[in-house]
Amino acid sequence: MTKIEKVSKKIDPRIIRTRKLLQEATLALSAEKPYSKISISDITERAGVARPTFYLHYKTKDEVIVDYLDGIFKSYLDEITPYLQQKNGGIYAQKLFEQVERNSALLRPLLDPDLSNILISRFSDYIAYVSQTLIQKGIIAIPNPGPEYLNEFLVAGIAGYFYSVLLVWLEKGMPYTPEQMTAFLIPFINNGLTGMNAQLQEMGYLG
């Protein structure tokens, strides 16, 4: 089972409640002191649960953060699912910005340098997953067949681009709305794809 597939797995409501307590405790503590200084005991004390309860759900505090991020991504997937038959790629970007905005109070403390690897890994996986889905549905248009590994390169590029933009937007206090951010960025991506397709046509991959 892939990391993304695990996101959609159904969980008992009692487990969800306990994990939410642990997540909220970890995130609250992250806003108060460096992530590296937070102990499991700090988390369980803040959450009001016994230490053994923590280990019934998570092995490490990193897993708490990953589980929280996966929950945000699942909400995002639920939101965009009704739009997956549309050719308007902007809606998927806008919904992503909206999710980050909605969760910004809890996400901002995660900008701690000690958490950068987790954030980069998870958000890259999420955005790559959605990008791949949009390519498969023809919403992001690339030639098929094209050069070897083109799909993987393109997905990695989109994921890295959106992650970097989301990070700076959050760091700067979200000075623009999700709608404005989408209006800024989608033409940039579309023009880039247009240029790529023109180059591929010149290389003989497109008729």
Backbone as CSV, one residue per row, in Angstrom:
resi,resn,N_x,N_y,N_z,CA_x,CA_y,CA_z,C_x,C_y,C_z
1,MET,0.851,-1.193,0.000,0.000,0.000,0.000,0.890,1.247,0.000
2,THR,0.627,2.226,-0.873,1.437,3.435,-0.942,1.074,4.376,0.185
3,LYS,1.947,5.376,0.391,1.691,6.360,1.431,0.392,7.104,1.163
4,ILE,0.131,7.420,-0.110,-1.089,8.160,-0.438,-2.319,7.303,-0.215
5,GLU,-2.239,6.036,-0.576,-3.390,5.154,-0.395,-3.754,5.014,1.077
6,LYS,-2.759,5.092,1.954,-3.023,4.978,3.381,-3.893,6.121,3.882
7,VAL,-3.824,7.261,3.210,-4.585,8.429,3.637,-6.074,8.143,3.656
8,SER,-6.567,7.388,2.678,-7.998,7.179,2.513,-8.539,5.998,3.318
9,LYS,-7.677,5.303,4.066,-8.119,4.151,4.837,-9.058,4.587,5.957
10,LYS,-10.202,3.898,6.143,-11.177,4.271,7.155,-10.679,3.858,8.538
11,ILE,-10.943,4.730,9.536,-10.453,4.514,10.895,-11.608,4.636,11.876
12,ASP,-11.551,3.844,12.931,-12.572,3.867,13.980,-12.661,5.278,14.592
13,PRO,-13.874,5.798,14.816,-14.034,7.162,15.364,-13.322,7.379,16.699
14,ARG,-13.257,6.345,17.543,-12.572,6.491,18.830,-11.078,6.719,18.631
15,ILE,-10.526,6.045,17.639,-9.111,6.239,17.320,-8.889,7.647,16.783
16,ILE,-9.825,8.095,15.956,-9.722,9.445,15.393,-9.707,10.482,16.504
17,ARG,-10.581,10.321,17.509,-10.641,11.289,18.608,-9.324,11.346,19.376
18,THR,-8.774,10.173,19.685,-7.516,10.133,20.432,-6.379,10.728,19.616
19,ARG,-6.319,10.393,18.355,-5.256,10.925,17.504,-5.386,12.439,17.349
20,LYS,-6.619,12.919,17.290,-6.821,14.367,17.183,-6.282,15.067,18.424
21,LEU,-6.516,14.498,19.604,-5.977,15.070,20.836,-4.457,15.133,20.791
22,LEU,-3.843,14.056,20.328,-2.382,14.010,20.260,-1.837,14.973,19.204
23,GLN,-2.539,15.077,18.091,-2.119,16.008,17.041,-2.221,17.449,17.525
24,GLU,-3.350,17.795,18.135,-3.544,19.165,18.604,-2.523,19.524,19.678
25,ALA,-2.211,18.564,20.549,-1.215,18.804,21.584,0.157,19.053,20.963
26,THR,0.528,18.230,19.982,1.832,18.370,19.328,1.936,19.698,18.597
27,LEU,0.880,20.065,17.900,0.889,21.319,17.147,0.917,22.525,18.076
28,ALA,0.181,22.459,19.186,0.187,23.566,20.151,1.580,23.740,20.755
29,LEU,2.214,22.638,21.084,3.561,22.696,21.644,4.565,23.233,20.621
30,SER,4.339,22.909,19.336,5.234,23.377,18.276,5.199,24.889,18.145
31,ALA,4.081,25.488,18.534,3.959,26.946,18.488,4.644,27.606,19.684
32,GLU,4.971,26.805,20.699,5.531,27.342,21.933,7.037,27.164,22.051
33,LYS,7.573,26.109,21.427,9.008,25.865,21.545,9.482,25.056,20.343
34,PRO,10.807,24.997,20.128,11.320,24.250,18.973,10.857,22.800,19.001
35,TYR,10.569,22.298,17.824,10.066,20.935,17.700,11.031,19.923,18.322
36,SER,12.323,20.154,18.177,13.319,19.222,18.697,13.276,19.119,20.220
37,LYS,12.705,20.124,20.874,12.642,20.134,22.339,11.373,19.484,22.885
38,ILE,10.471,19.094,22.016,9.201,18.502,22.451,9.391,17.008,22.692
39,SER,8.994,16.551,23.861,9.110,15.130,24.199,7.746,14.449,24.102
40,ILE,7.760,13.139,24.070,6.510,12.377,24.078,5.731,12.678,25.357
41,SER,6.447,12.817,26.468,5.787,13.135,27.733,5.095,14.493,27.665
42,ASP,5.737,15.459,27.021,5.100,16.773,26.838,3.779,16.619,26.100
43,ILE,3.798,15.809,25.047,2.610,15.637,24.209,1.484,14.963,24.981
44,THR,1.810,13.874,25.672,0.762,13.137,26.389,0.201,13.961,27.546
45,GLU,1.065,14.730,28.202,0.589,15.574,29.291,-0.360,16.643,28.755
46,ARG,-0.003,17.265,27.633,-0.848,18.302,27.041,-2.163,17.703,26.529
47,ALA,-2.087,16.500,25.975,-3.277,15.853,25.418,-4.167,15.241,26.492
48,GLY,-3.609,15.032,27.682,-4.390,14.432,28.759,-4.593,12.943,28.576
49,VAL,-3.597,12.274,28.004,-3.672,10.819,27.827,-2.431,10.184,28.423
50,ALA,-2.500,8.900,28.693,-1.357,8.180,29.251,-0.296,7.951,28.178
51,ARG,0.951,7.879,28.597,2.048,7.649,27.649,1.848,6.364,26.841
52,PRO,1.413,5.233,27.468,1.189,4.026,26.655,0.150,4.241,25.556
53,THR,-0.808,5.141,25.806,-1.828,5.426,24.787,-1.180,6.009,23.533
54,PHE,-0.186,6.874,23.740,0.525,7.444,22.594,1.074,6.338,21.708
55,TYR,1.718,5.352,22.331,2.388,4.306,21.555,1.414,3.288,20.957
56,LEU,0.165,3.358,21.360,-0.853,2.555,20.669,-1.156,3.124,19.289
57,HIS,-0.875,4.416,19.114,-1.244,5.099,17.867,-0.036,5.518,17.024
58,TYR,1.050,5.894,17.687,2.218,6.388,16.968,3.495,5.837,17.586
59,LYS,4.513,5.714,16.745,5.825,5.295,17.248,6.667,6.509,17.637
60,THR,6.498,7.593,16.908,7.298,8.794,17.136,6.425,10.042,17.003
61,LYS,6.945,11.170,17.434,6.201,12.422,17.276,6.144,12.830,15.801
62,ASP,7.129,12.400,14.993,7.074,12.673,13.555,5.822,12.048,12.934
63,GLU,5.458,10.861,13.401,4.265,10.196,12.868,2.998,10.987,13.191
64,VAL,2.998,11.692,14.309,1.849,12.538,14.656,1.683,13.637,13.608
65,ILE,2.801,14.270,13.255,2.769,15.349,12.268,2.332,14.826,10.907
66,VAL,2.883,13.678,10.504,2.525,13.090,9.208,1.036,12.763,9.162
67,ASP,0.503,12.224,10.246,-0.913,11.875,10.294,-1.786,13.123,10.177
68,TYR,-1.371,14.200,10.822,-2.106,15.465,10.707,-2.097,15.975,9.268
69,LEU,-0.932,15.960,8.645,-0.832,16.420,7.254,-1.656,15.535,6.324
70,ASP,-1.646,14.223,6.567,-2.440,13.317,5.741,-3.932,13.632,5.856
71,GLY,-4.358,14.044,7.054,-5.765,14.409,7.239,-6.147,15.619,6.412
72,ILE,-5.252,16.605,6.350,-5.501,17.778,5.514,-5.613,17.372,4.054
73,PHE,-4.703,16.488,3.629,-4.726,16.068,2.232,-5.993,15.288,1.896
74,LYS,-6.462,14.458,2.816,-7.700,13.722,2.571,-8.866,14.692,2.395
75,SER,-8.910,15.737,3.220,-9.964,16.746,3.073,-9.872,17.422,1.709
76,TYR,-8.641,17.690,1.276,-8.430,18.293,-0.034,-8.921,17.371,-1.146
77,LEU,-8.582,16.086,-1.064,-9.052,15.130,-2.071,-10.569,15.061,-2.111
78,ASP,-11.187,15.076,-0.928,-12.658,15.052,-0.875,-13.245,16.273,-1.571
79,GLU,-12.589,17.426,-1.419,-13.095,18.658,-2.022,-12.963,18.669,-3.540
80,ILE,-11.841,18.141,-4.047,-11.623,18.243,-5.494,-12.276,17.116,-6.278
81,THR,-12.669,16.030,-5.600,-13.246,14.888,-6.320,-14.410,15.274,-7.227
82,PRO,-15.362,16.128,-6.780,-16.474,16.483,-7.677,-16.044,17.250,-8.924
83,TYR,-14.828,17.802,-8.923,-14.373,18.628,-10.041,-13.513,17.860,-11.037
84,LEU,-13.284,16.577,-10.797,-12.310,15.854,-11.601,-12.732,15.609,-13.043
85,GLN,-13.957,15.960,-13.386,-14.375,15.864,-14.785,-14.234,17.194,-15.512
86,GLN,-13.824,18.240,-14.780,-13.679,19.556,-15.391,-12.280,19.725,-15.968
87,LYS,-12.181,20.563,-16.986,-10.887,20.833,-17.609,-10.230,22.087,-17.038
88,ASN,-10.887,22.729,-16.067,-10.346,23.944,-15.467,-9.346,23.588,-14.382
89,GLY,-8.066,23.591,-14.721,-7.044,23.207,-13.767,-6.934,24.148,-12.587
90,GLY,-7.418,25.390,-12.743,-7.297,26.364,-11.679,-8.017,25.975,-10.401
91,ILE,-9.112,25.240,-10.507,-9.893,24.899,-9.322,-9.092,24.023,-8.377
92,TYR,-8.219,23.174,-8.911,-7.435,22.274,-8.067,-6.370,23.053,-7.284
93,ALA,-5.789,24.050,-7.931,-4.825,24.908,-7.238,-5.520,25.745,-6.172
94,GLN,-6.676,26.312,-6.530,-7.394,27.161,-5.580,-7.797,26.380,-4.331
95,LYS,-8.301,25.167,-4.524,-8.706,24.344,-3.380,-7.511,24.005,-2.490
96,LEU,-6.336,23.857,-3.100,-5.138,23.578,-2.311,-4.773,24.785,-1.448
97,PHE,-4.801,25.969,-2.055,-4.536,27.183,-1.276,-5.575,27.362,-0.169
98,GLU,-6.822,27.047,-0.465,-7.879,27.177,0.542,-7.640,26.238,1.725
99,GLN,-7.181,25.018,1.448,-6.894,24.073,2.522,-5.768,24.591,3.413
100,VAL,-4.729,25.115,2.799,-3.608,25.647,3.573,-4.066,26.855,4.388
101,GLU,-4.854,27.722,3.778,-5.367,28.899,4.492,-6.223,28.483,5.686
102,ARG,-7.073,27.497,5.482,-7.983,27.036,6.532,-7.223,26.463,7.727
103,ASN,-6.079,25.862,7.446,-5.295,25.205,8.490,-4.037,25.986,8.847
104,SER,-3.986,27.245,8.440,-2.739,28.015,8.574,-2.283,28.180,10.021
105,ALA,-3.221,28.343,10.951,-2.833,28.559,12.349,-2.040,27.369,12.884
106,LEU,-2.401,26.168,12.466,-1.698,24.972,12.921,-0.515,24.625,12.023
107,LEU,-0.580,25.017,10.757,0.514,24.709,9.842,1.724,25.620,10.048
108,ARG,1.485,26.870,10.413,2.593,27.817,10.506,3.679,27.374,11.483
109,PRO,3.327,26.837,12.668,4.396,26.358,13.554,5.235,25.231,12.943
110,LEU,4.684,24.553,11.938,5.416,23.449,11.313,6.501,23.939,10.359
111,LEU,6.625,25.266,10.222,7.707,25.806,9.410,9.045,25.728,10.135
112,ASP,9.035,25.188,11.335,10.249,24.925,12.101,11.247,24.160,11.219
113,PRO,12.516,24.596,11.153,13.517,23.903,10.311,13.622,22.404,10.590
114,ASP,13.362,22.001,11.837,13.451,20.576,12.171,12.376,19.746,11.479
115,LEU,11.366,20.428,10.950,10.262,19.721,10.301,10.299,19.838,8.785
116,SER,11.308,20.516,8.246,11.318,20.794,6.809,11.309,19.523,5.966
117,ASN,12.051,18.501,6.395,12.086,17.263,5.610,10.722,16.589,5.558
118,ILE,9.987,16.600,6.682,8.647,16.005,6.698,7.721,16.773,5.775
119,LEU,7.747,18.105,5.876,6.863,18.921,5.048,7.157,18.732,3.563
120,ILE,8.425,18.780,3.207,8.801,18.623,1.797,8.358,17.259,1.278
121,SER,8.629,16.213,2.043,8.291,14.861,1.615,6.796,14.680,1.429
122,ARG,6.004,15.096,2.427,4.561,14.851,2.361,3.899,15.715,1.300
123,PHE,4.183,17.022,1.310,3.523,17.885,0.337,3.942,17.534,-1.085
124,SER,5.174,17.144,-1.281,5.606,16.716,-2.620,4.821,15.479,-3.052
125,ASP,4.635,14.535,-2.132,3.851,13.341,-2.440,2.408,13.710,-2.790
126,TYR,1.812,14.606,-1.995,0.416,14.986,-2.220,0.238,15.648,-3.585
127,ILE,1.082,16.640,-3.853,0.934,17.397,-5.094,1.272,16.531,-6.302
128,ALA,2.262,15.663,-6.141,2.603,14.737,-7.234,1.434,13.806,-7.526
129,TYR,0.772,13.329,-6.480,-0.373,12.431,-6.650,-1.491,13.116,-7.440
130,VAL,-1.799,14.360,-7.057,-2.861,15.093,-7.757,-2.436,15.416,-9.185
131,SER,-1.178,15.837,-9.365,-0.689,16.150,-10.710,-0.794,14.940,-11.624
132,GLN,-0.401,13.776,-11.107,-0.479,12.552,-11.897,-1.922,12.247,-12.270
133,THR,-2.833,12.451,-11.339,-4.264,12.224,-11.609,-4.758,13.152,-12.711
134,LEU,-4.356,14.430,-12.652,-4.804,15.405,-13.658,-4.191,15.114,-15.027
135,ILE,-2.975,14.607,-15.045,-2.359,14.215,-16.317,-3.116,13.036,-16.925
136,GLN,-3.438,12.058,-16.091,-4.158,10.878,-16.572,-5.526,11.241,-17.130
137,LYS,-6.157,12.261,-16.551,-7.483,12.671,-17.000,-7.430,13.700,-18.134
138,GLY,-6.213,14.055,-18.549,-6.067,14.993,-19.657,-6.272,16.438,-19.277
139,ILE,-6.381,16.738,-17.973,-6.574,18.110,-17.528,-5.254,18.873,-17.636
140,ILE,-4.155,18.202,-17.324,-2.823,18.710,-17.640,-2.388,17.979,-18.898
141,ALA,-2.242,18.723,-19.985,-2.012,18.098,-21.296,-0.528,17.950,-21.585
142,ILE,-0.091,16.706,-21.718,1.255,16.416,-22.190,1.141,15.304,-23.228
143,PRO,2.115,15.208,-24.136,2.022,14.192,-25.191,2.188,12.787,-24.647
144,ASN,1.476,11.873,-25.239,1.611,10.470,-24.867,1.562,9.645,-26.154
145,PRO,2.609,8.950,-26.550,3.872,8.863,-25.807,4.741,10.086,-26.027
146,GLY,5.593,10.385,-25.066,6.555,11.470,-25.169,7.919,10.938,-24.815
147,PRO,8.868,11.822,-24.573,10.209,11.378,-24.174,10.164,10.530,-22.906
148,GLU,11.092,9.613,-22.779,11.148,8.743,-21.604,11.268,9.574,-20.330
149,TYR,10.485,9.227,-19.335,10.475,9.873,-18.017,9.868,11.272,-18.025
150,LEU,9.299,11.716,-19.158,8.721,13.058,-19.206,7.667,13.231,-18.123
151,ASN,6.803,12.227,-17.990,5.729,12.300,-17.008,6.284,12.514,-15.607
152,GLU,7.287,11.683,-15.238,7.872,11.793,-13.903,8.546,13.146,-13.687
153,PHE,9.251,13.635,-14.709,9.918,14.929,-14.584,8.895,16.045,-14.387
154,LEU,7.814,15.984,-15.164,6.799,17.026,-15.094,6.108,17.025,-13.732
155,VAL,5.754,15.857,-13.251,5.102,15.747,-11.942,6.018,16.277,-10.843
156,ALA,7.291,15.902,-10.894,8.244,16.383,-9.886,8.376,17.901,-9.942
157,GLY,8.369,18.447,-11.140,8.484,19.897,-11.292,7.283,20.634,-10.735
158,ILE,6.092,20.154,-11.040,4.872,20.792,-10.537,4.823,20.695,-9.009
159,ALA,5.158,19.525,-8.480,5.122,19.327,-7.033,6.094,20.271,-6.331
160,GLY,7.322,20.351,-6.844,8.311,21.228,-6.233,7.927,22.688,-6.326
161,TYR,7.359,23.061,-7.452,6.943,24.450,-7.667,5.842,24.844,-6.688
162,PHE,4.798,24.035,-6.609,3.686,24.373,-5.733,4.097,24.334,-4.266
163,TYR,4.945,23.377,-3.896,5.395,23.323,-2.508,6.128,24.611,-2.147
164,SER,7.027,25.059,-3.008,7.802,26.268,-2.731,6.904,27.490,-2.623
165,VAL,5.936,27.596,-3.528,5.023,28.744,-3.502,4.160,28.722,-2.246
166,LEU,3.614,27.563,-1.903,2.795,27.451,-0.693,3.591,27.827,0.546
167,LEU,4.835,27.393,0.605,5.679,27.663,1.763,5.912,29.159,1.919
168,VAL,6.288,29.837,0.844,6.548,31.281,0.910,5.258,32.033,1.240
169,TRP,4.160,31.626,0.623,2.858,32.266,0.880,2.499,32.178,2.358
170,LEU,2.698,31.017,2.947,2.400,30.820,4.363,3.360,31.630,5.232
171,GLU,4.632,31.611,4.890,5.633,32.358,5.666,5.345,33.851,5.666
172,LYS,4.845,34.372,4.532,4.579,35.803,4.393,3.232,36.216,4.980
173,GLY,2.538,35.275,5.597,1.251,35.610,6.206,0.093,35.626,5.240
174,MET,0.225,34.918,4.115,-0.847,34.792,3.122,-1.404,36.160,2.703
175,PRO,-0.543,37.016,2.118,-0.972,38.378,1.765,-1.990,38.436,0.636
176,TYR,-2.155,37.344,-0.110,-3.127,37.281,-1.193,-4.102,36.142,-0.939
177,THR,-5.301,36.264,-1.467,-6.319,35.242,-1.291,-5.987,34.014,-2.144
178,PRO,-6.606,32.863,-1.837,-6.418,31.693,-2.701,-6.788,31.971,-4.155
179,GLU,-7.845,32.766,-4.359,-8.260,33.096,-5.729,-7.181,33.912,-6.439
180,GLN,-6.589,34.876,-5.724,-5.535,35.689,-6.327,-4.289,34.859,-6.614
181,MET,-3.930,33.993,-5.698,-2.756,33.148,-5.914,-2.950,32.258,-7.135
182,THR,-4.148,31.713,-7.290,-4.448,30.873,-8.448,-4.359,31.682,-9.735
183,ALA,-4.898,32.902,-9.699,-4.861,33.766,-10.885,-3.425,34.123,-11.264
184,PHE,-2.547,34.268,-10.265,-1.147,34.571,-10.534,-0.433,33.379,-11.175
185,LEU,-0.692,32.194,-10.637,0.176,31.049,-10.905,-0.240,30.194,-12.094
186,ILE,-1.531,30.034,-12.306,-1.978,29.142,-13.385,-1.477,29.592,-14.758
187,PRO,-1.536,30.904,-15.095,-0.973,31.305,-16.400,0.503,30.959,-16.523
188,PHE,1.243,31.079,-15.434,2.674,30.736,-15.455,2.855,29.266,-15.802
189,ILE,2.062,28.398,-15.151,2.168,26.961,-15.422,1.720,26.656,-16.845
190,ASN,0.587,27.243,-17.241,0.070,26.981,-18.598,1.046,27.437,-19.677
191,ASN,1.649,28.597,-19.481,2.611,29.089,-20.471,3.842,28.199,-20.522
192,GLY,4.216,27.678,-19.350,5.340,26.750,-19.323,5.041,25.476,-20.089
193,LEU,3.813,24.958,-19.926,3.408,23.749,-20.646,3.307,24.012,-22.142
194,THR,2.846,25.216,-22.509,2.770,25.574,-23.925,4.164,25.570,-24.551
195,GLY,5.105,26.167,-23.818,6.474,26.187,-24.313,7.061,24.786,-24.413
196,MET,6.738,23.942,-23.443,7.246,22.574,-23.463,6.680,21.818,-24.659
197,ASN,5.382,21.974,-24.903,4.769,21.281,-26.031,5.337,21.760,-27.363
198,ALA,5.625,23.066,-27.465,6.222,23.593,-28.691,7.603,22.980,-28.909
199,GLN,8.359,22.851,-27.826,9.696,22.256,-27.934,9.608,20.784,-28.329
200,LEU,8.643,20.072,-27.762,8.480,18.653,-28.088,8.049,18.480,-29.545
201,GLN,7.240,19.418,-30.034,6.834,19.356,-31.437,8.077,19.545,-32.324
202,GLU,8.937,20.466,-31.936,10.148,20.695,-32.708,11.058,19.474,-32.669
203,MET,11.025,18.744,-31.575,11.852,17.535,-31.426,11.229,16.328,-32.129
204,GLY,10.009,16.483,-32.622,9.381,15.410,-33.368,8.492,14.496,-32.559
205,TYR,8.212,14.858,-31.282,7.357,14.016,-30.471,5.878,14.300,-30.731
206,LEU,5.589,15.478,-31.260,4.200,15.845,-31.568,4.083,16.081,-33.071
207,GLY,2.895,15.744,-33.602,2.696,15.943,-35.027,2.406,17.383,-35.393
